[in-house]
Structure formats: C-alpha cells, structure tokens
Amino acid sequence: MFKDRLVALRKEKNLSQSQLGEILSITQRSLSRLETGETFPDEQLLNDIADFFNVSVDYLMDRTNIKDIYNWLGI
C-alpha cells in the first residue's frame, strides 16, 4: 500500500516526518496523515514524492516491486 511504501522510503533515507514534509513543502501533520492512510496525495504531490525518492508512481502505488525502473531496464 502507498502508506507503507512512503514510510519505508522515508526511513531508508533516515528522514523524520518533519524533514520530509519540509522537502515536499507540506506540514509534518500532513505527512503523518499520508503515512497512516488518513489522506491520499493529489497527483502533483504523488509525482513529487516519486521524484524525490527516484521511484515510479507504480512503485509507490504498490503496482510493482521494481523501485528503479530505469536501472532495471538497463537505461
């Protein structure tokens, strides 16, 4: 699920909710709500999250387990 992927990616980078929120220009509370599944990001925020973590939106949405599609394709 999106919320689980978001938490895992944030923790892999050793970022607090506040730090990631600042990077994404959202509050810590907004990020907390994303991570608990209370809310879901709009299209722009979803793309911003994918770009920051260098993963595909499909990975964030749990549609694939391939984190780095370009590396997997050898590009």
LUMMI-490939 format. One record per residue: x, y, z of N, C-alpha, C in turn; residue in three letters; chain; residue number from 1. Coordinates in steps of 0.05 Angstrom, whole numbers, m for minus. Layout:
GUNU;X;Y;Z;X;Y;Z;X;Y;Z;ALA;A;NUM;
...
//
This chain:
GUNU;17;m24;0;0;0;0;18;25;0;MET;A;1;
GUNU;7;47;m11;21;72;m13;33;80;14;PHE;A;2;
GUNU;17;80;35;26;89;61;51;74;71;LYS;A;3;
GUNU;51;48;66;73;31;75;98;37;59;ASP;A;4;
GUNU;95;41;33;118;48;16;130;75;25;ARG;A;5;
GUNU;112;94;30;122;120;38;138;119;64;LEU;A;6;
GUNU;128;105;84;142;102;109;169;89;105;VAL;A;7;
GUNU;169;67;89;194;53;85;215;70;70;ALA;A;8;
GUNU;206;85;50;225;102;35;236;124;53;LEU;A;9;
GUNU;219;136;69;228;157;87;248;146;106;ARG;A;10;
GUNU;243;123;118;261;112;137;288;103;124;LYS;A;11;
GUNU;287;94;99;311;86;85;330;110;82;GLU;A;12;
GUNU;319;134;80;335;158;77;340;171;105;LYS;A;13;
GUNU;331;158;126;335;168;153;325;196;157;ASN;A;14;
GUNU;301;201;146;288;227;148;265;226;169;LEU;A;15;
GUNU;262;247;184;239;249;201;215;258;184;SER;A;16;
GUNU;191;256;196;168;266;182;171;296;177;GLN;A;17;
GUNU;181;310;196;185;339;192;204;346;170;SER;A;18;
GUNU;226;331;169;246;336;148;234;331;120;GLN;A;19;
GUNU;220;308;117;209;301;91;186;321;84;LEU;A;20;
GUNU;171;328;104;150;348;99;161;374;89;GLY;A;21;
GUNU;183;383;100;196;407;91;205;405;62;GLU;A;22;
GUNU;217;382;55;227;377;28;203;378;8;ILE;A;23;
GUNU;181;366;17;158;365;m1;139;389;1;LEU;A;24;
GUNU;146;408;18;130;432;23;103;426;34;SER;A;25;
GUNU;102;407;53;77;401;67;84;400;97;ILE;A;26;
GUNU;64;401;114;69;400;143;75;372;152;THR;A;27;
GUNU;87;370;176;91;344;188;65;329;192;GLN;A;28;
GUNU;44;344;200;18;332;204;7;321;178;ARG;A;29;
GUNU;10;335;156;1;325;130;15;300;123;SER;A;30;
GUNU;41;299;127;57;275;121;48;252;139;LEU;A;31;
GUNU;43;258;164;33;237;183;7;225;173;SER;A;32;
GUNU;m11;242;164;m37;233;154;m33;216;128;ARG;A;33;
GUNU;m14;222;112;m8;205;88;2;178;97;LEU;A;34;
GUNU;20;178;117;32;153;126;13;135;142;GLU;A;35;
GUNU;m8;146;153;m28;130;167;m51;122;149;THR;A;36;
GUNU;m51;133;125;m73;127;106;m98;144;110;GLY;A;37;
GUNU;m96;164;127;m119;182;131;m126;198;106;GLU;A;38;
GUNU;m105;205;92;m108;220;67;m91;208;45;THR;A;39;
GUNU;m96;217;21;m81;207;m2;m71;232;m17;PHE;A;40;
GUNU;m46;231;m28;m36;254;m42;m50;260;m68;PRO;A;41;
GUNU;m50;286;m75;m60;293;m101;m39;285;m122;ASP;A;42;
GUNU;m45;289;m147;m27;280;m168;0;293;m167;GLU;A;43;
GUNU;0;319;m162;26;334;m161;43;324;m138;GLN;A;44;
GUNU;31;320;m114;47;311;m91;57;282;m96;LEU;A;45;
GUNU;40;266;m108;48;238;m114;72;238;m132;LEU;A;46;
GUNU;72;255;m152;95;258;m171;119;269;m156;ASN;A;47;
GUNU;115;288;m139;138;300;m124;151;279;m106;ASP;A;48;
GUNU;135;262;m93;145;241;m76;161;221;m93;ILE;A;49;
GUNU;150;212;m115;164;194;m133;190;205;m142;ALA;A;50;
GUNU;190;231;m150;214;244;m160;235;245;m138;ASP;A;51;
GUNU;227;253;m114;247;256;m92;260;229;m86;PHE;A;52;
GUNU;244;208;m85;255;181;m78;266;166;m102;PHE;A;53;
GUNU;263;178;m126;273;166;m151;260;138;m155;ASN;A;54;
GUNU;234;137;m151;219;113;m156;195;120;m174;VAL;A;55;
GUNU;182;100;m185;159;105;m202;134;108;m185;SER;A;56;
GUNU;114;121;m197;89;123;m183;77;95;m180;VAL;A;57;
GUNU;82;77;m199;72;50;m197;84;36;m172;ASP;A;58;
GUNU;110;42;m167;122;30;m143;108;41;m118;TYR;A;59;
GUNU;104;68;m117;90;80;m94;62;68;m90;LEU;A;60;
GUNU;49;62;m112;22;52;m111;21;22;m106;MET;A;61;
GUNU;44;9;m103;47;m19;m98;37;m36;m122;ASP;A;62;
GUNU;41;m25;m146;34;m40;m170;57;m56;m181;ARG;A;63;
GUNU;81;m49;m171;105;m64;m179;124;m63;m155;THR;A;64;
GUNU;143;m82;m154;163;m83;m134;190;m72;m144;ASN;A;65;
GUNU;190;m63;m169;214;m52;m181;216;m22;m173;ILE;A;66;
GUNU;236;m17;m157;240;11;m147;250;29;m169;LYS;A;67;
GUNU;271;21;m181;284;38;m201;281;25;m229;ASP;A;68;
GUNU;260;33;m242;253;21;m268;275;26;m289;ILE;A;69;
GUNU;288;49;m288;309;54;m307;333;36;m303;TYR;A;70;
GUNU;341;32;m279;363;13;m273;355;m15;m281;ASN;A;71;
GUNU;331;m23;m276;321;m50;m282;322;m54;m313;TRP;A;72;
GUNU;315;m33;m328;315;m35;m357;343;m32;m369;LEU;A;73;
GUNU;362;m24;m352;390;m21;m361;394;6;m375;GLY;A;74;
GUNU;378;25;m368;380;52;m382;398;70;m365;ILE;A;75;
//
